[in-house]
């Protein structure tokens, strides 16, 4: 069950399973090395999912660049009100 270079084979996953773990993968929060390997393997041959992860990475970078200041006091108060109701 191993390839010529003695690395274990990675099980194929579909797009839904890859997208299910996409944000944990992008954020570096995926602790399971096999799950990471499955997503990386899938991204290596699925152009649709690869494009999705590229888009998500670009959006994350844009958001980080634009988050220079603090949220207005009114927004913070509204968020606290909403979170307090949960």
C-alpha positions as CSV (number, residue, x, y, z in Angstrom):
1,X,0.0,0.0,0.0
2,X,2.8,2.4,-0.4
3,X,4.2,4.3,-3.3
4,X,7.6,3.8,-4.8
5,X,9.1,6.4,-2.4
6,X,7.6,4.6,0.7
7,X,5.2,7.4,1.6
8,X,1.7,6.2,2.5
9,X,-1.0,6.7,0.0
10,X,-3.6,9.4,0.8
11,X,-7.2,8.4,0.5
12,X,-9.2,10.3,-2.1
13,X,-11.8,12.7,-0.8
14,X,-14.6,14.6,-2.6
15,X,-15.1,18.3,-2.9
16,X,-17.7,18.4,-0.1
17,X,-15.3,16.8,2.4
18,X,-12.5,19.0,1.3
19,X,-14.6,22.2,1.6
20,X,-15.9,21.0,5.0
21,X,-12.3,21.3,6.4
22,X,-11.3,24.3,4.3
23,X,-11.4,27.0,6.9
24,X,-9.6,24.9,9.5
25,X,-7.0,24.1,6.9
26,X,-6.6,27.8,5.9
27,X,-6.4,29.0,9.5
28,X,-3.8,26.3,10.4
29,X,-6.2,24.8,12.9
30,X,-6.2,21.3,11.4
31,X,-4.4,19.1,13.9
32,X,-4.8,15.8,12.1
33,X,-1.9,15.4,9.6
34,X,-3.9,12.8,7.6
35,X,-6.8,15.2,7.2
36,X,-4.4,17.9,6.1
37,X,-2.8,15.5,3.6
38,X,-6.2,14.5,2.2
39,X,-7.1,18.2,1.6
40,X,-3.7,18.9,0.1
41,X,-4.0,15.9,-2.2
42,X,-7.5,17.0,-3.3
43,X,-6.3,20.5,-3.9
44,X,-3.5,19.1,-6.1
45,X,-6.0,17.8,-8.6
46,X,-9.3,19.7,-8.2
47,X,-9.1,23.1,-9.8
48,X,-12.5,24.2,-8.5
49,X,-11.4,23.7,-4.8
50,X,-8.0,25.1,-5.5
51,X,-9.6,28.2,-6.9
52,X,-11.9,28.4,-3.8
53,X,-9.0,28.2,-1.4
54,X,-7.1,30.9,-3.3
55,X,-10.1,33.1,-3.2
56,X,-10.5,32.6,0.6
57,X,-6.8,33.3,1.1
58,X,-7.1,36.6,-0.8
59,X,-10.2,37.6,1.1
60,X,-8.4,36.9,4.4
61,X,-5.4,38.9,3.4
62,X,-7.6,41.9,2.3
63,X,-9.6,41.8,5.5
64,X,-6.4,41.7,7.6
65,X,-5.0,44.7,5.6
66,X,-8.1,46.7,6.0
67,X,-8.5,46.0,9.8
68,X,-6.1,48.8,10.8
69,X,-8.1,50.6,13.4
70,X,-10.6,49.8,16.2
71,X,-14.3,49.3,15.6
72,X,-16.5,52.3,16.5
73,X,-17.9,52.3,20.0
74,X,-21.4,52.0,18.6
75,X,-20.6,48.8,16.8
76,X,-18.9,47.3,19.8
77,X,-21.9,48.1,21.9
78,X,-24.3,46.5,19.4
79,X,-22.1,43.4,19.2
80,X,-22.0,43.1,23.0
81,X,-25.8,43.4,23.1
82,X,-26.2,40.7,20.5
83,X,-23.7,38.4,22.2
84,X,-25.3,39.0,25.6
85,X,-28.6,37.6,24.2
86,X,-27.1,34.3,23.1
